[in-house]
Every structure is written in structure tokens, then in C-alpha cells.
């Protein structure tokens, strides 16, 4: 699927997140999560800084709230992995989150970009 230029890098990063999610579901990927953690947090921060306010500005409050809520849930699940629990749950949540962004969030953002002529 072709993405708006402002979303291309975020969408590319989802490939890495999906791979990580599958590895977490399979188990034994705590080291991989540690290696990817900073990049994941930067990804979350960018979406919360750039996309969520745009959604809110245009009345898309439910999408913005879901974005924040899922990021918070993933941060909690990732922290649990550092204590030796929850890899499968974290992996499933990460995969579901990426699918939400690619199937619902990004298409909504692209409509807003088109309306703004961005």
C-alpha cells in the first residue's frame, strides 16, 4: 500500500515491529525487545507528538485516545518482559497495534492530510 510521504518512515518501522511481535509471541525475544526498545519508544513519541494532535484538532478523539491507550499498554507490557513475564501478550498486543495503525489510523491521517493539502 502506498503511504503519504509523511507516513512512509513510520509505516516502514512497522515491519520491524511486526517481526518483533511475532518473535515475542514465539517466546525468547526479550533481548530483541531490549535492542529495539529505544526505536519503539521514539516511534511512539513521534506518533503522539505529530499524529495525535492532528487527530484531536479535527475531532478524531477516539482514534487519538486509542493511540495513546495502546502505547501506554505496550509500555506496560514491555516493562513486564524485563521482569520475565508477558512476552506472548506483549507480542499479540504489538501486532494488533500495528494492524490498527496501518488499517485505521494511517488511512484517517491520510484523509486529513488530503483535506489540508499536505
C-alpha positions in Angstrom: 0.0 0.0 0.0 1.3 3.4 -1.0 1.5 5.8 2.0 1.5 9.5 2.2 5.2 10.7 2.3 4.8 11.9 5.9 3.8 8.4 7.0 6.3 6.3 4.9 9.0 6.0 7.6 6.5 5.2 10.3 5.0 2.6 8.1 8.4 1.1 7.4 9.1 0.9 11.1 6.0 -1.2 11.4 7.7 -4.1 9.6 10.3 -4.3 12.3 7.6 -4.1 15.0 5.6 -6.9 13.4 8.7 -9.1 13.3 9.4 -8.3 16.9 5.8 -9.1 17.8 5.9 -12.5 16.1 9.2 -13.3 17.9 7.7 -12.2 21.3 4.7 -14.5 20.7 7.1 -17.4 19.9 9.0 -16.6 23.1 12.6 -15.9 23.9 12.7 -12.4 22.4 13.4 -10.3 25.5 16.9 -9.5 24.2 15.5 -8.5 20.8 13.0 -6.2 22.6 15.8 -4.6 24.6 17.6 -4.0 21.4 14.6 -2.4 19.7 13.2 -0.6 22.8 14.6 2.8 22.1 13.4 2.8 18.5 10.0 1.7 19.5 9.7 4.5 22.1 10.9 7.1 19.6 8.3 5.7 17.2 5.5 6.1 19.8 6.8 9.5 20.8 6.7 10.7 17.2 3.1 9.5 16.7 2.0 11.1 19.9 3.7 14.3 19.1 2.7 14.6 15.4 -0.3 12.5 14.7 -2.4 12.6 17.9 -2.7 16.4 18.0 -3.7 16.4 14.3 -6.5 13.9 15.0 -7.7 15.9 18.0 -7.7 19.1 16.1 -10.0 17.5 13.6 -12.3 15.9 16.1 -11.0 12.4 15.7 -10.8 12.0 19.5 -11.5 8.3 19.6 -8.6 7.5 17.3 -6.2 9.7 19.3 -7.3 8.2 22.6 -6.9 4.7 21.2 -3.4 5.6 20.0 -2.4 6.9 23.5 -4.0 4.0 25.3 -2.4 1.3 23.2 1.0 2.9 23.5 0.6 3.0 27.3 -0.5 -0.6 27.3 2.5 -1.6 25.3 4.9 0.3 27.5 3.5 -1.6 30.5 3.7 -4.9 28.7 7.3 -4.2 27.6 8.2 -3.4 31.2 6.7 -6.7 32.4 9.0 -8.6 30.0 12.0 -7.1 31.7 10.7 -8.9 34.8 10.4 -12.2 32.9 6.7 -12.3 32.1 4.2 -11.5 29.3 6.1 -12.0 26.1 3.2 -13.6 24.3 0.7 -11.0 25.5 3.1 -8.2 24.5 3.7 -9.7 21.1 0.0 -10.1 20.4 -0.7 -6.5 21.5 2.1 -5.2 19.4 0.9 -7.0 16.3 -2.7 -5.8 16.9 -1.5 -2.2 17.4 0.5 -2.2 14.2 -2.6 -3.5 12.3 -4.7 -0.8 13.9 -2.3 1.9 12.8 -2.0 0.5 9.2 -5.6 -0.3 8.7 -7.4 2.5 10.6 -5.2 5.3 12.0 -3.0 5.9 8.9 -5.9 6.0 6.4 -7.7 8.5 8.7 -4.5 10.6 8.9 -4.1 10.5 5.1 -7.6 11.8 4.7 -6.7 14.7 7.0 -3.5 15.4 5.0 -5.5 15.4 1.8 -8.1 17.8 3.2 -5.3 20.1 4.4 -3.4 19.9 1.1 -0.4 18.5 2.8 
